[in-house]
């Protein structure tokens, strides 16, 4: 029975992770994003899978996936394969390292933690890397079934908590949970809860309640826009509508 449930859970996880047939990828500025990444950055992804549709609906956000950027030097230190510079959690495959190609063609956003030292970033990466290879208990078919409805009829106030219902294993497979736990391991805030009556006293939100959107709206992460990093002037752009219209030569009557 256990083996049968695991097989069904794995099949369901793979089905939920597959891109939706009608999704069309766009061509954003992939290379601009790639050139601006630093170790410790969180890369948000607007995914196209069935699971992504549910997460985007429940969180009311465009972001459905998050990955931790390790960088080339740290990846070599950890013994990763060449080009595998990201740590992510996949519903079917568990925690793994992947290359930038896994996110190519999707809308991306860089969220950068501010104030972490090189030692803290290394500890952050080590925490996430220690979980590489962890698989999730896909026998919890009831837990996985929550993701089958693309638009579950849930009140707005309950949507975030719906992701944390059940045994917790399929919930932890949501990538943001892994990253939230890693950042909390180095005492870095994402969306802490302020203690009433205290200006600088906070308590941690449980890591299973974090979603990819939280890194975007967190006041402690800087949103990096690659096109603006090296300086930008709108006068450098050329607009098709402003180009002179070529004249069609008049035809000479025979």
PyMOL commands that set and color helices and strands:
alter all, ss='L'
color gray80, all
select helices_A, chain A and resi 2-17+30-36+50-59+72-78+100-103+118-129+141-147+156-162+169-172+175-185+207-209+212-217+226-229+234-236+240-242
alter helices_A, ss='H'
color red, helices_A
select strands_A, chain A and resi 42-45+65-69+86-90+94-98+108-113+193-194+202-203+221-224
alter strands_A, ss='S'
color yellow, strands_A
deselect
rebuild
show_as cartoon
